[in-house]
Every structure is written in C-alpha cells, then in structure tokens.
C-alpha cells in the first residue's frame, strides 16, 4: 500500500506543479493521497466480498435444491462455511471503515484541528492559520467522509442480507430437527405400547394354552384333572386368546392416549 501512496503522491505533486501558484499545500496533497488510497482499498475489498458472498449464496441455494432431491449435502455445508467466513470478513471491514469514518468526522467537527492542518502557512508566516479559514481542507474531508459513509451503509446492508440468509438456514435446520424429534417421539410411544404387550406375555409366558395343540385323550385328562377339582386358568383353552386380545387392546389404548396427550399439548402451545 505504501508504494501505491507514493505513486499517487508523486502524481498529485506533478499535477499541482502544472497549476502554478494556486496549487494546494503539500500536506494537503499527502493527506488526499493517503485518504484516496485507503478508501479505494476498502472499496476493492468490499467489491470482492460482495461477489464472493453472492456466489456463495447462489451455490448454497443450488446445493439446497440438490439436498431436497436426496443428493449429497457436502456442497451445501461448504457454502454455509464460506458464508460464515465472509460474514467475519465483512464485520472486520465494517470496523475498519467505521474507525476511519469516525476519525474524519471527528476532525471535521473541530475547527482548531482543521486550521492546524495548514502546516505550510505556519512555516511561511510564522503563525497558525486563523481558525475560521479552513474551507479547502474541510471540503476535501467532507468528500471522503461522504464516500466512507456510503461504503459503510453498503457493507451493513450486505451484512444484514447474510444474517437474514443465515437466519433462514437456521429455521430450516430447526424444522428438520423438529421433524426428527417428532419421528423419535412416535417411535418411543410405539415402543412403550409394544412393551405393554411384552410385559403381559412375560407375566403369563408359557402358562396358557391356546387350544390349537393336539388334544389328549379323555383318560389322560381325567388322570391329570380329576372331575372334582376346579378347572384352572392355565388349562382353560380360551384364556390364551382372551389375554392376547386384552394385551393388544391395552397397547392400542395406550398408544391412542399418548398421541392424544401430544395433540393436546400441541394445541395448547398454539393457543399460547
């Protein structure tokens, strides 16, 4: 950057020498060259960041459409990381432009400081320039202050666009997480409902008969179960199906109760 300032300063001095005696002081030429190169460098950085940001947003949209059709998400993740890096660069540029714009604005608000910028007048006349005579340097600084203010507005507008884009992506991720959590909740409720039937089968186990097996002879039944003894549940042929139906019905009722509770909670949250 120093070489650019030196070359610009030489060009300004040469052009001022061609004007004659009405040329501006050397310190003003130096100040103008420094401010011009600084503003030009910041504008170039903003232009590059603006192009890279637009390209990253376009790549992220294309990758998002590809992810919608179940293709790879690597391009989308790379675009999001690029946007994060560009956002940090925009914030750094915002700080630099704000500092320079604040310095120029602070200098414009002090008449004594503006008058002290006429160093050639002090050297030629042995005294400082009057406080109210600083129109030339004031006009020059106001020009650069306007350019910096316009650049700062453009930077903040682009930063807001990037922040809005990131907010939309965060909303998409939240919706996707909510869908995943919803599926996990349904699977958990289904597992709890099935566990009810599993508990019933674990309690009864092999103790019930379905009645589908080959029936023994009457002699064996009479020998195993005398007529005087009451018939127990374990040996009742229809008890197996009754317990199975009760377990399945209990599981279904539990699943419906859980779904109803989730629906009521969702409606309550919407009303709130």
C-alpha positions as CSV (number, residue, x, y, z in Angstrom):
1,X,0.0,0.0,0.0
2,X,2.9,2.3,0.7
3,X,4.1,2.1,-2.9
4,X,0.6,3.0,-4.1
5,X,0.5,6.0,-1.8
6,X,4.0,7.2,-3.0
7,X,3.0,6.8,-6.7
8,X,-0.3,8.7,-6.1
9,X,1.5,11.4,-4.2
10,X,4.0,11.9,-7.0
11,X,1.2,12.1,-9.5
12,X,-0.6,14.7,-7.3
13,X,2.6,16.8,-6.9
14,X,3.3,16.7,-10.6
15,X,-0.3,17.8,-11.4
16,X,-0.1,20.6,-8.7
17,X,3.2,21.8,-10.1
18,X,1.5,22.3,-13.5
19,X,-1.2,24.5,-11.9
20,X,1.1,27.2,-10.8
21,X,1.0,29.3,-7.6
22,X,-2.6,28.3,-6.8
23,X,-1.7,24.7,-6.0
24,X,-2.7,23.3,-2.6
25,X,-0.1,22.8,0.1
26,X,2.0,19.7,0.1
27,X,0.5,18.4,3.4
28,X,-3.0,18.5,1.9
29,X,-1.7,16.7,-1.2
30,X,-0.3,14.0,1.1
31,X,-3.5,13.8,3.1
32,X,-5.6,13.5,0.0
33,X,-3.4,10.7,-1.4
34,X,-3.5,8.7,1.8
35,X,-7.3,9.0,2.1
36,X,-7.9,8.2,-1.5
37,X,-5.8,5.1,-1.4
38,X,-7.3,3.9,1.8
39,X,-10.9,4.4,0.6
40,X,-10.0,2.8,-2.7
41,X,-8.5,-0.3,-1.0
42,X,-11.6,-0.7,1.2
43,X,-13.9,-0.3,-1.7
44,X,-12.0,-3.0,-3.6
45,X,-12.2,-5.3,-0.6
46,X,-15.9,-4.7,-0.4
47,X,-16.4,-5.5,-4.1
48,X,-14.5,-8.8,-3.8
49,X,-16.5,-9.7,-0.6
50,X,-19.8,-8.8,-2.3
51,X,-19.0,-11.0,-5.4
52,X,-17.9,-13.9,-3.2
53,X,-21.0,-13.6,-1.0
54,X,-23.4,-13.6,-3.9
55,X,-21.6,-16.6,-5.4
56,X,-21.7,-18.5,-2.0
57,X,-25.5,-17.7,-1.6
58,X,-26.1,-19.0,-5.2
59,X,-24.1,-22.2,-4.5
60,X,-25.9,-22.8,-1.3
61,X,-29.4,-22.4,-3.0
62,X,-28.3,-24.9,-5.7
63,X,-26.9,-27.3,-3.1
64,X,-30.1,-26.9,-1.1
65,X,-32.2,-28.0,-4.1
66,X,-29.9,-30.9,-4.6
67,X,-30.3,-31.9,-1.0
68,X,-34.1,-31.7,-1.4
69,X,-33.8,-34.4,-4.1
70,X,-31.7,-36.6,-1.7
71,X,-28.3,-35.8,-3.2
72,X,-25.1,-35.1,-1.3
73,X,-25.1,-32.2,1.3
74,X,-21.3,-31.5,1.1
75,X,-21.7,-28.6,-1.3
76,X,-24.4,-27.0,0.9
77,X,-22.2,-27.4,4.0
78,X,-19.2,-25.9,2.2
79,X,-21.3,-22.9,1.1
80,X,-22.5,-22.3,4.6
81,X,-19.0,-22.4,6.0
82,X,-17.9,-20.0,3.2
83,X,-20.8,-17.6,4.2
84,X,-19.6,-17.7,7.8
85,X,-16.0,-16.8,6.8
86,X,-17.3,-14.0,4.5
87,X,-19.5,-12.7,7.3
88,X,-16.5,-12.4,9.6
89,X,-14.6,-10.6,6.9
90,X,-17.4,-8.1,6.4
91,X,-17.5,-7.4,10.1
92,X,-13.8,-6.7,10.1
93,X,-14.2,-4.4,7.2
94,X,-17.1,-2.7,8.9
95,X,-14.9,-2.0,11.9
96,X,-12.1,-0.5,9.8
97,X,-14.4,1.7,7.8
98,X,-16.2,2.9,10.9
99,X,-12.9,3.8,12.6
100,X,-11.7,5.8,9.6
101,X,-15.1,7.5,9.1
102,X,-15.2,8.4,12.8
103,X,-11.7,9.9,12.6
104,X,-12.6,12.0,9.6
105,X,-15.9,13.1,11.2
106,X,-14.2,14.0,14.4
107,X,-11.6,16.1,12.5
108,X,-14.4,17.9,10.7
109,X,-16.1,18.8,14.0
110,X,-13.0,20.7,15.3
111,X,-12.2,24.0,13.7
112,X,-8.9,24.2,15.5
113,X,-7.7,20.9,14.2
114,X,-8.7,21.8,10.6
115,X,-6.7,25.1,10.9
116,X,-3.7,23.2,12.2
117,X,-3.6,21.1,9.0
118,X,-2.1,24.2,7.2
119,X,1.5,23.4,8.0
120,X,2.9,25.4,5.1
121,X,1.1,28.5,6.3
122,X,2.8,28.2,9.7
123,X,6.2,27.7,8.1
124,X,5.8,30.6,5.7
125,X,4.2,33.2,8.1
126,X,5.5,32.0,11.4
127,X,1.9,31.8,12.9
128,X,-1.0,29.4,12.7
129,X,-3.8,30.0,10.2
130,X,-6.9,31.7,11.5
131,X,-9.4,29.2,12.9
132,X,-12.3,30.1,10.5
133,X,-10.1,29.8,7.4
134,X,-10.1,26.1,6.5
135,X,-12.6,25.7,3.7
136,X,-10.3,23.9,1.3
137,X,-9.3,21.1,3.7
138,X,-12.9,20.9,5.0
139,X,-14.3,20.3,1.5
140,X,-11.8,17.6,0.9
141,X,-12.5,15.8,4.1
142,X,-16.3,16.1,3.6
143,X,-15.9,14.4,0.3
144,X,-14.0,11.4,1.8
145,X,-16.5,11.3,4.7
146,X,-19.4,11.0,2.3
147,X,-17.6,8.2,0.4
148,X,-16.9,6.4,3.7
149,X,-20.4,6.8,4.9
150,X,-21.8,5.4,1.6
151,X,-19.4,2.4,1.8
152,X,-20.4,1.8,5.4
153,X,-24.0,1.7,4.5
154,X,-23.4,-0.8,1.7
155,X,-21.3,-3.0,4.0
156,X,-24.0,-3.1,6.6
157,X,-26.7,-3.8,4.0
158,X,-24.7,-6.8,2.8
159,X,-24.1,-7.9,6.3
160,X,-27.9,-7.8,7.0
161,X,-28.5,-9.9,3.9
162,X,-26.0,-12.5,5.0
163,X,-27.5,-12.5,8.5
164,X,-31.0,-12.9,7.1
165,X,-29.8,-15.8,4.9
166,X,-28.2,-17.5,7.9
167,X,-31.5,-17.0,9.9
168,X,-33.5,-18.7,7.2
169,X,-31.0,-21.6,7.2
170,X,-31.3,-21.9,10.9
171,X,-35.1,-22.0,10.6
172,X,-34.7,-24.8,8.1
173,X,-32.4,-26.7,10.4
174,X,-34.8,-26.2,13.3
175,X,-37.7,-27.6,11.2
176,X,-35.6,-30.6,10.3
177,X,-34.7,-31.2,13.9
178,X,-38.3,-30.9,14.9
179,X,-39.3,-33.5,12.3
180,X,-36.6,-35.8,13.6
181,X,-37.7,-35.3,17.2
182,X,-41.3,-36.0,16.1
183,X,-40.4,-39.3,14.5
184,X,-38.3,-40.2,17.6
185,X,-41.3,-39.4,19.8
186,X,-43.7,-41.6,17.7
187,X,-41.2,-44.4,17.8
188,X,-40.8,-44.1,21.6
189,X,-44.6,-44.1,22.1
190,X,-44.8,-47.2,19.8
191,X,-42.1,-48.9,21.8
192,X,-43.9,-48.2,25.0
193,X,-47.1,-49.6,23.6
194,X,-45.4,-52.7,22.4
195,X,-43.7,-53.1,25.7
196,X,-47.1,-53.4,27.4
197,X,-47.9,-56.5,25.4
198,X,-44.4,-57.7,26.0
199,X,-44.9,-57.3,29.8
200,X,-48.2,-59.3,29.6
201,X,-46.6,-62.1,27.6
202,X,-43.7,-62.1,30.1
203,X,-46.0,-62.4,33.0
204,X,-48.1,-65.3,31.6
205,X,-45.4,-66.8,29.4
206,X,-46.0,-70.5,28.6
207,X,-48.6,-70.8,31.3
208,X,-51.6,-70.5,29.0
209,X,-52.8,-73.0,26.4
210,X,-54.2,-71.8,23.1
211,X,-56.2,-74.9,22.4
212,X,-54.7,-75.4,19.0
213,X,-52.4,-78.3,20.0
214,X,-53.4,-81.9,19.7
215,X,-55.9,-82.8,22.4
216,X,-55.0,-85.6,24.7
217,X,-57.3,-88.5,25.3
218,X,-60.1,-88.3,27.9
219,X,-58.3,-90.8,30.1
220,X,-55.2,-88.6,30.3
221,X,-57.3,-85.6,31.0
222,X,-59.3,-87.4,33.8
223,X,-56.0,-88.7,35.2
224,X,-54.4,-85.2,35.2
225,X,-57.5,-83.3,36.3
226,X,-60.0,-85.2,38.4
227,X,-63.6,-84.2,37.9
228,X,-63.9,-83.0,41.4
229,X,-61.0,-80.4,41.0
230,X,-62.0,-77.0,39.6
231,X,-60.6,-76.0,36.1
232,X,-57.7,-73.5,36.4
233,X,-57.0,-70.6,34.1
234,X,-53.7,-72.0,32.8
235,X,-55.5,-75.0,31.4
236,X,-58.5,-73.1,30.0
237,X,-58.4,-73.3,26.2
238,X,-59.8,-69.8,25.5
239,X,-57.8,-67.9,28.1
240,X,-54.8,-67.6,25.8
241,X,-56.8,-65.7,23.2
242,X,-58.5,-63.5,25.8
243,X,-55.2,-62.5,27.3
244,X,-53.7,-61.8,23.9
245,X,-56.7,-59.6,22.9
246,X,-56.5,-57.8,26.2
247,X,-52.8,-57.1,25.8
248,X,-53.2,-55.9,22.2
249,X,-56.1,-53.7,23.2
250,X,-54.2,-52.3,26.1
251,X,-51.3,-51.5,23.8
252,X,-53.6,-49.8,21.3
253,X,-55.4,-47.8,24.0
254,X,-52.0,-46.7,25.5
255,X,-50.8,-45.6,22.0
256,X,-54.0,-43.6,21.5
257,X,-53.7,-42.0,24.9
258,X,-50.1,-40.9,24.3
259,X,-51.0,-39.5,20.8
260,X,-54.0,-37.7,22.4
261,X,-51.7,-36.2,25.0
262,X,-49.2,-35.0,22.5
263,X,-52.0,-33.4,20.4
264,X,-53.5,-31.6,23.4
265,X,-50.1,-30.3,24.3
266,X,-49.5,-29.1,20.7
267,X,-52.9,-27.3,20.6
268,X,-52.2,-25.7,24.0
269,X,-48.9,-24.4,22.7
270,X,-50.5,-23.0,19.6
271,X,-53.2,-21.2,21.7
272,X,-50.5,-19.8,24.0
